[in-house]
Amino acid sequence: MKKILMIGNGFDLAHGLPTSYKNFLKFCEIINNFFLYQTVNAETANQNVENYFGEYTTIKQRLRKEFSTFVLEPSKNPFEILNKIADKAIQEFYKMICDNIWIKYFFYIEKSNKLQENWIDLEVEIFKVIQYFENTSKDNENSSVKEMKFYLKDANSKKNYPEKSTEILEIDLRRMTRALEIYLTEFVEGIPLEEFHKKGYIEDIAPDYVLSFNYTDTYSRLYDTSNNVEYDYIHGYARYNNTESTNNMVLGISESLPDESKNKDLRFVTFKKYYQRIYKKTGNKYLSWLKDLENSIIRTEKQNLEIENHNKTLFAGPHPQNLKQQAKICKTDPIPKYELYILGHSLDVTDGDIIRRFLCCNNITTTIYYLDNGIDLKEKISNLIRIIGQDELISRTGDLETIKFKPIPSDS
């Protein structure tokens, strides 16, 4: 029986890596302040790093090296000091976040205490903005959307931006995604993963396949010592030697339009995850895994039918108890099944199209790990209802028994 491990951002967080939205946004804030507020001295810049990234030695040392050796100069234009920065990754990172309307928007949301610490909230906030612009009635305008409209109006007044809001939103989402790639590859991946980071219950899974919604290779770095696991990075794979245009990371939303409009109104299709997967060619190896299972089932059922017919012919004569005939009986094979383990994924509807394919397969038994904190299990059940519906969920956690929940061990 083959095993699939499906992981989300919670997997990296469980291994002590600062990959949450809050981590990335704080990094943006530190870099942005360094360039934007040149009257801040190096000591203050270093203290900001210490306060938030102090436990991550490699990140702290790299930033402090740059901040400690650089003399901040009063200036109205932060780009006047950009070329004086020795660290090329910090240079490019700032170019990607400077005057980025999505970064501005998330700074605003964070200060308004509306945003929590995971990636799904980031995507939900993007969803709200895109849904507003898709909605011609404009009934869902709130203070956050008004703030985004202000940023767009300001951006439209600058010569280096096109006049259409759609293009501005798309350009700056692409820039923000590249900034995230730089953060993950140049700073997070520099954090060493040691033996003590390993979790016993994860090692015990020993999957044949890993379906990752992350951009990082944490599982392969820490657990895949034999290099026998097949991977599918469904949202792309972070590489520093990419550029803004070659970056293949998927960062977007689920379909936001009703069925009667989704194939006609394509103004914001570039923000949809399914479009980005196709355009960025992230691949869909998981479909071949499911196809292999389907083909194995078909072959086994065909073979079993032939065996059953063969066994019936053995006793077609007048002496069904003939010992020689008994010895010729062939056994049928069990129908192939896969085991799926979901770890560190919120099961949010933004990835529901892929998750549904696995959960609604009768020949896949799914184990969903959850934090035993009284909240996580409730949220996962609620999200599953949104993905497959309550009747399907009741059936699969009941009589079919293809979905079960398991708490993450307390010592992990």
KEFI-777033 format. One record per residue (C-alpha): residue in three letters; y, z, x. Coordinates in Angstrom, 2 decimals, padded with zeros to 5 digits. Layout:
REM residues N
REC   aa        Y        Z        X
REC  Ala        Y        Z        X
...
END
This chain:
REM residues 412
REC   aa        Y        Z        X
REC  Met   000.00   000.00   000.00
REC  Lys   003.30  -001.08   001.50
REC  Lys   006.36   001.17   001.53
REC  Ile   010.04   000.35   001.10
REC  Leu   012.85   002.73   002.06
REC  Met   016.14   002.06   000.26
REC  Ile   019.10   003.84   001.84
REC  Gly   022.79   004.29   001.04
REC  Asn   025.71   005.95   002.77
REC  Gly   024.31   009.41   002.08
REC  Phe   021.62   008.60   004.64
REC  Asp   024.18   008.37   007.45
REC  Leu   026.02   011.44   006.22
REC  Ala   022.77   013.44   006.23
REC  His   022.46   012.65   009.93
REC  Gly   025.90   014.02   010.72
REC  Leu   027.76   010.71   011.01
REC  Pro   031.36   010.48   009.72
REC  Thr   030.85   007.39   007.56
REC  Ser   032.35   008.58   004.28
REC  Tyr   035.46   007.10   002.74
REC  Lys   037.35   010.27   003.63
REC  Asn   036.36   009.91   007.30
REC  Phe   037.52   006.30   007.48
REC  Leu   040.76   006.97   005.65
REC  Lys   041.55   009.91   007.91
REC  Phe   040.95   007.71   010.94
REC  Cys   043.34   005.15   009.41
REC  Glu   045.92   007.89   008.92
REC  Ile   045.67   009.12   012.53
REC  Ile   046.03   005.61   013.98
REC  Asn   048.74   004.64   011.51
REC  Asn   050.81   007.73   012.27
REC  Phe   050.44   007.18   015.98
REC  Phe   052.13   003.77   015.71
REC  Leu   054.40   004.36   012.75
REC  Tyr   055.97   007.67   013.70
REC  Gln   056.82   007.17   017.33
REC  Thr   058.96   010.30   017.41
REC  Val   055.74   012.34   017.17
REC  Asn   054.79   013.48   020.65
REC  Ala   051.41   013.02   022.29
REC  Glu   050.55   016.68   021.82
REC  Thr   050.88   016.39   018.05
REC  Ala   048.84   013.17   018.01
REC  Asn   046.07   014.86   019.98
REC  Gln   046.11   017.88   017.69
REC  Asn   045.61   015.63   014.68
REC  Val   042.52   014.20   016.35
REC  Glu   041.21   017.66   017.22
REC  Asn   041.72   018.96   013.68
REC  Tyr   039.61   016.27   012.07
REC  Phe   037.35   014.65   014.70
REC  Gly   037.00   017.58   017.07
REC  Glu   033.25   017.93   016.50
REC  Tyr   032.68   014.24   017.26
REC  Thr   033.15   014.36   021.01
REC  Thr   032.97   010.63   021.71
REC  Ile   035.60   009.80   019.07
REC  Lys   037.84   012.67   020.13
REC  Gln   037.72   011.80   023.81
REC  Arg   038.41   008.14   023.24
REC  Leu   041.46   008.76   021.07
REC  Arg   042.79   011.58   023.22
REC  Lys   042.49   009.43   026.33
REC  Glu   044.81   006.88   024.76
REC  Phe   047.19   009.37   023.19
REC  Ser   047.43   011.58   026.26
REC  Thr   048.35   008.79   028.64
REC  Phe   050.80   007.07   026.33
REC  Val   054.44   008.10   026.08
REC  Leu   055.60   007.59   022.51
REC  Glu   058.97   005.88   022.34
REC  Pro   061.45   005.90   019.47
REC  Ser   061.29   002.48   017.84
REC  Lys   061.82   000.87   014.47
REC  Asn   059.01  -001.60   015.06
REC  Pro   055.54  -000.17   015.83
REC  Phe   054.43  -003.56   017.19
REC  Glu   056.79  -003.06   020.13
REC  Ile   054.31  -000.54   021.54
REC  Leu   051.13  -002.26   020.37
REC  Asn   050.60  -004.30   023.53
REC  Lys   051.05  -001.19   025.66
REC  Ile   047.85   000.26   024.19
REC  Ala   044.97  -000.20   026.64
REC  Asp   042.18   000.21   024.05
REC  Lys   041.67  -003.23   022.46
REC  Ala   039.70  -001.75   019.55
REC  Ile   042.63   000.49   018.61
REC  Gln   044.96  -002.48   018.97
REC  Glu   042.98  -004.63   016.55
REC  Phe   042.33  -001.74   014.20
REC  Tyr   046.04  -001.12   013.77
REC  Lys   046.69  -004.81   013.16
REC  Met   044.17  -004.70   010.32
REC  Ile   045.59  -001.61   008.59
REC  Cys   049.31  -002.13   009.29
REC  Asp   051.17  -002.75   006.05
REC  Asn   047.81  -003.22   004.29
REC  Ile   048.36  -002.73   000.56
REC  Trp   044.83  -001.41  -000.01
REC  Ile   045.28   001.22   002.71
REC  Lys   048.65   002.16   001.21
REC  Tyr   047.05   002.36  -002.21
REC  Phe   044.25   004.65  -001.03
REC  Phe   046.70   006.87   000.83
REC  Tyr   048.53   007.20  -002.49
REC  Ile   045.33   007.92  -004.42
REC  Glu   044.23   010.52  -001.90
REC  Lys   047.56   012.34  -002.09
REC  Ser   047.23   012.27  -005.87
REC  Asn   043.88   014.10  -005.50
REC  Lys   042.08   011.43  -007.47
REC  Leu   039.69   010.24  -004.82
REC  Gln   036.54   012.00  -003.69
REC  Glu   034.57   011.62  -000.48
REC  Asn   032.16   008.75  -001.01
REC  Trp   032.23   004.99  -000.86
REC  Ile   031.51   004.51  -004.54
REC  Asp   034.87   005.99  -005.49
REC  Leu   036.58   003.49  -003.22
REC  Glu   034.82   000.68  -005.04
REC  Val   035.60   002.23  -008.41
REC  Glu   039.30   002.30  -007.56
REC  Ile   039.18  -001.35  -006.49
REC  Phe   037.38  -002.06  -009.76
REC  Lys   040.21  -000.46  -011.75
REC  Val   042.83  -002.59  -010.02
REC  Ile   040.91  -005.85  -010.45
REC  Gln   040.04  -005.05  -014.04
REC  Tyr   043.71  -004.46  -014.79
REC  Phe   044.74  -007.85  -013.44
REC  Glu   041.88  -009.55  -015.28
REC  Asn   042.89  -007.90  -018.53
REC  Thr   045.60  -010.04  -020.07
REC  Ser   046.46  -007.36  -022.64
REC  Lys   047.53  -004.95  -019.85
REC  Asp   046.45  -001.96  -021.94
REC  Asn   045.02  -000.08  -018.97
REC  Glu   048.14   000.27  -016.80
REC  Asn   048.35   003.75  -015.29
REC  Ser   050.38   005.35  -012.51
REC  Ser   047.94   004.14  -009.84
REC  Val   048.10   000.54  -011.04
REC  Lys   051.89   000.75  -011.19
REC  Glu   051.86   001.86  -007.56
REC  Met   049.72  -001.13  -006.59
REC  Lys   052.09  -003.45  -008.45
REC  Phe   054.94  -002.00  -006.40
REC  Tyr   053.05  -002.74  -003.16
REC  Leu   052.35  -006.28  -004.32
REC  Lys   055.98  -006.87  -005.19
REC  Asp   056.98  -005.65  -001.74
REC  Ala   054.34  -007.82  -000.06
REC  Asn   055.46  -010.88  -002.01
REC  Ser   058.91  -010.52  -000.52
REC  Lys   057.57  -010.92   003.02
REC  Lys   057.30  -014.38   004.49
REC  Asn   053.88  -013.84   006.04
REC  Tyr   052.21  -013.39   002.66
REC  Pro   051.46  -015.99  -000.01
REC  Glu   053.17  -015.66  -003.35
REC  Lys   050.09  -014.97  -005.47
REC  Ser   048.94  -011.38  -005.99
REC  Thr   045.30  -012.49  -005.99
REC  Glu   045.58  -013.86  -002.47
REC  Ile   047.42  -010.80  -001.20
REC  Leu   044.73  -008.49  -002.57
REC  Glu   042.01  -010.68  -001.07
REC  Ile   043.64  -010.97   002.37
REC  Asp   044.20  -007.25   002.70
REC  Leu   040.71  -006.37   001.45
REC  Arg   039.35  -008.64   004.18
REC  Arg   041.58  -006.94   006.76
REC  Met   040.51  -003.49   005.58
REC  Thr   036.84  -004.48   005.75
REC  Arg   037.29  -005.62   009.35
REC  Ala   039.01  -002.31   010.15
REC  Leu   036.00  -000.51   008.73
REC  Glu   033.73  -002.62   010.93
REC  Ile   035.73  -001.65   014.03
REC  Tyr   035.62   002.02   013.07
REC  Leu   031.84   001.97   012.56
REC  Thr   030.90  -000.05   015.64
REC  Glu   033.43   001.21   018.17
REC  Phe   033.65   004.85   017.16
REC  Val   030.85   006.01   014.83
REC  Glu   028.04   004.19   016.65
REC  Gly   029.20   005.80   019.87
REC  Ile   028.05   009.18   018.53
REC  Pro   024.65   009.86   020.15
REC  Leu   021.65   010.39   017.86
REC  Glu   019.22   012.90   019.33
REC  Glu   015.70   014.00   018.39
REC  Phe   017.06   017.04   016.54
REC  His   018.82   014.71   014.10
REC  Lys   015.47   013.52   012.76
REC  Lys   014.26   014.63   009.34
REC  Gly   010.53   015.25   008.99
REC  Tyr   010.28   014.03   005.41
REC  Ile   011.93   010.73   006.42
REC  Glu   009.55   010.27   009.36
REC  Asp   006.62   010.84   006.99
REC  Ile   007.64   007.89   004.82
REC  Ala   006.97   005.41   007.67
REC  Pro   008.18   002.37   005.71
REC  Asp   007.17  -001.23   006.21
REC  Tyr   010.57  -002.36   004.94
REC  Val   014.07  -000.85   004.95
REC  Leu   016.57  -002.10   002.38
REC  Ser   019.94  -000.83   003.57
REC  Phe   023.18  -000.77   001.62
REC  Asn   024.85   000.51   004.79
REC  Tyr   026.49  -001.48   007.55
REC  Thr   024.97   000.65   010.31
REC  Asp   021.55   000.68   011.99
REC  Thr   020.98   004.45   011.90
REC  Tyr   017.36   004.24   010.77
REC  Ser   016.32   001.77   013.46
REC  Arg   018.15   003.73   016.17
REC  Leu   016.52   007.04   015.27
REC  Tyr   013.17   006.38   013.60
REC  Asp   011.88   002.86   014.32
REC  Thr   010.36   003.38   017.76
REC  Ser   007.68   000.73   017.22
REC  Asn   010.06  -002.01   016.03
REC  Asn   007.57  -002.90   013.30
REC  Val   009.93  -002.39   010.37
REC  Glu   011.50  -005.35   008.57
REC  Tyr   015.15  -004.86   007.59
REC  Asp   017.43  -006.27   004.94
REC  Tyr   021.10  -005.30   005.33
REC  Ile   022.06  -006.37   001.87
REC  His   025.77  -005.61   002.39
REC  Gly   025.95  -007.10   005.86
REC  Tyr   025.71  -005.65   009.33
REC  Ala   028.63  -004.30   011.36
REC  Arg   029.22  -005.95   014.76
REC  Tyr   032.25  -005.40   016.93
REC  Asn   032.22  -008.93   018.36
REC  Asn   032.97  -010.26   014.87
REC  Thr   036.47  -011.22   013.80
REC  Glu   038.31  -010.87   010.52
REC  Ser   036.94  -014.28   009.49
REC  Thr   033.35  -013.86   010.76
REC  Asn   032.88  -010.33   009.40
REC  Asn   029.97  -010.44   006.91
REC  Met   030.29  -006.96   005.40
REC  Val   030.23  -006.84   001.60
REC  Leu   032.84  -004.50   000.16
REC  Gly   033.63  -005.15  -003.48
REC  Ile   032.80  -004.45  -007.09
REC  Ser   030.26  -005.25  -009.74
REC  Glu   031.01  -007.77  -012.48
REC  Ser   034.07  -006.58  -014.40
REC  Leu   034.23  -009.22  -017.12
REC  Pro   032.26  -009.47  -020.38
REC  Asp   029.45  -012.01  -020.62
REC  Glu   031.55  -014.55  -022.50
REC  Ser   034.15  -014.64  -019.69
REC  Lys   032.35  -013.93  -016.42
REC  Asn   031.36  -017.58  -015.79
REC  Lys   034.78  -018.95  -016.77
REC  Asp   037.42  -016.55  -015.47
REC  Leu   036.93  -016.79  -011.71
REC  Arg   040.39  -015.72  -010.55
REC  Phe   039.01  -012.55  -008.90
REC  Val   035.44  -013.69  -008.19
REC  Thr   035.91  -013.11  -004.44
REC  Phe   036.02  -009.37  -005.12
REC  Lys   032.60  -009.38  -006.79
REC  Lys   029.67  -008.23  -004.66
REC  Tyr   027.32  -010.98  -005.79
REC  Tyr   029.86  -013.61  -004.70
REC  Gln   030.43  -011.94  -001.33
REC  Arg   026.67  -011.76  -000.67
REC  Ile   026.42  -015.51  -001.26
REC  Tyr   029.59  -016.44   000.61
REC  Lys   028.94  -014.18   003.59
REC  Lys   025.25  -015.11   003.70
REC  Thr   024.06  -011.53   004.00
REC  Gly   020.58  -012.63   003.01
REC  Asn   018.15  -011.47   000.37
REC  Lys   014.94  -010.67   002.20
REC  Tyr   014.11  -008.14  -000.49
REC  Leu   013.39  -011.04  -002.84
REC  Ser   010.67  -012.27  -000.48
REC  Trp   009.21  -008.75  -000.42
REC  Leu   009.04  -008.75  -004.20
REC  Lys   007.64  -012.29  -004.17
REC  Asp   004.92  -011.24  -001.72
REC  Leu   003.97  -008.42  -004.08
REC  Glu   003.90  -010.79  -007.04
REC  Asn   001.75  -013.31  -005.16
REC  Ser  -000.62  -010.56  -004.02
REC  Ile  -001.01  -009.41  -007.60
REC  Ile  -001.75  -012.95  -008.79
REC  Arg  -004.29  -013.53  -006.02
REC  Thr  -006.02  -010.20  -006.66
REC  Glu  -006.18  -010.71  -010.40
REC  Lys  -007.64  -014.19  -009.88
REC  Gln  -010.23  -012.88  -007.42
REC  Asn  -011.13  -010.00  -009.72
REC  Leu  -011.60  -012.36  -012.64
REC  Glu  -013.98  -014.48  -010.54
REC  Ile  -015.88  -011.34  -009.51
REC  Glu  -016.16  -010.15  -013.10
REC  Asn  -017.48  -013.55  -014.20
REC  His  -019.93  -013.49  -011.29
REC  Asn  -021.17  -010.03  -012.29
REC  Lys  -021.66  -011.12  -015.90
REC  Thr  -023.92  -014.01  -014.86
REC  Leu  -026.21  -011.59  -013.02
REC  Phe  -027.40  -010.13  -016.30
REC  Ala  -027.44  -013.22  -018.46
REC  Gly  -031.27  -013.34  -018.36
REC  Pro  -033.87  -011.26  -020.18
REC  His  -034.13  -008.53  -017.56
REC  Pro  -030.66  -006.95  -017.09
REC  Gln  -032.11  -003.98  -015.19
REC  Asn  -033.49  -006.08  -012.40
REC  Leu  -032.83  -004.18  -009.17
REC  Lys  -032.27  -007.37  -007.20
REC  Gln  -029.53  -008.36  -009.58
REC  Gln  -027.93  -004.91  -009.37
REC  Ala  -027.66  -005.29  -005.61
REC  Lys  -025.60  -008.47  -006.05
REC  Ile  -022.86  -006.78  -008.06
REC  Cys  -019.43  -007.18  -006.42
REC  Lys  -016.58  -004.68  -006.73
REC  Thr  -013.13  -005.70  -007.84
REC  Asp  -010.08  -004.85  -005.73
REC  Pro  -007.24  -002.59  -006.92
REC  Ile  -004.07  -004.35  -008.03
REC  Pro  -001.50  -004.23  -005.16
REC  Lys   001.39  -001.82  -005.51
REC  Tyr   004.46  -000.89  -003.48
REC  Glu   005.96   002.54  -002.98
REC  Leu   009.77   002.69  -003.03
REC  Tyr   011.73   005.65  -001.66
REC  Ile   015.46   005.86  -002.43
REC  Leu   017.50   008.12  -000.19
REC  Gly   021.24   008.65   000.12
REC  His   022.19   006.19  -002.61
REC  Ser   024.14   007.31  -005.67
REC  Leu   022.49   004.61  -007.83
REC  Asp   025.91   003.53  -008.99
REC  Val   026.08   000.46  -011.20
REC  Thr   027.95  -001.48  -008.47
REC  Asp   024.53  -002.11  -006.89
REC  Gly   022.66  -002.10  -010.18
REC  Asp   021.57  -005.75  -010.11
REC  Ile   019.42  -005.14  -007.02
REC  Ile   018.21  -001.66  -007.93
REC  Arg   017.09  -002.87  -011.37
REC  Arg   014.71  -005.44  -009.83
REC  Phe   012.75  -002.68  -008.13
REC  Leu   012.84   000.02  -010.80
REC  Cys   011.72  -002.29  -013.58
REC  Cys   008.68  -003.59  -011.70
REC  Asn   005.47  -002.06  -013.08
REC  Asn   003.74  -002.38  -009.72
REC  Ile   006.35  -000.36  -007.82
REC  Thr   006.26   003.43  -007.86
REC  Thr   009.70   004.86  -007.06
REC  Thr   010.58   008.26  -005.61
REC  Ile   014.27   009.15  -005.78
REC  Tyr   015.45   011.93  -003.49
REC  Tyr   018.32   014.11  -004.65
REC  Leu   020.35   017.05  -003.38
REC  Asp   019.21   020.19  -005.17
REC  Asn   022.74   021.35  -005.96
REC  Gly   022.73   021.11  -009.74
REC  Ile   024.99   018.05  -009.71
REC  Asp   023.34   015.21  -007.80
REC  Leu   020.30   014.86  -010.06
REC  Lys   022.48   014.77  -013.18
REC  Glu   024.63   012.01  -011.69
REC  Lys   021.62   009.97  -010.61
REC  Ile   020.02   010.18  -014.05
REC  Ser   023.30   009.16  -015.68
REC  Asn   023.67   006.20  -013.33
REC  Leu   020.09   005.09  -013.97
REC  Ile   020.81   005.01  -017.69
REC  Arg   023.71   002.65  -016.97
REC  Ile   021.48   000.43  -014.82
REC  Ile   018.23   000.15  -016.82
REC  Gly   019.05   001.83  -020.15
REC  Gln   017.82   005.07  -021.66
REC  Asp   014.69   003.65  -023.31
REC  Glu   013.49   002.08  -020.06
REC  Leu   014.24   005.26  -018.12
REC  Ile   012.40   007.46  -020.64
REC  Ser   009.38   005.18  -020.47
REC  Arg   009.27   004.98  -016.69
REC  Thr   009.70   008.70  -016.15
REC  Gly   007.22   009.38  -018.96
REC  Asp   004.11   007.44  -019.89
REC  Leu   004.45   004.73  -017.21
REC  Glu   005.26   007.28  -014.48
REC  Thr   006.78   004.68  -012.16
REC  Ile   009.93   006.73  -011.45
REC  Lys   009.98   010.31  -010.22
REC  Phe   012.60   012.57  -008.68
REC  Lys   012.12   014.76  -005.65
REC  Pro   014.56   017.29  -004.12
REC  Ile   015.48   016.85  -000.48
REC  Pro   013.78   019.64   001.49
REC  Ser   016.12   022.58   001.97
REC  Asp   015.53   022.70   005.72
REC  Ser   016.73   019.10   006.18
END
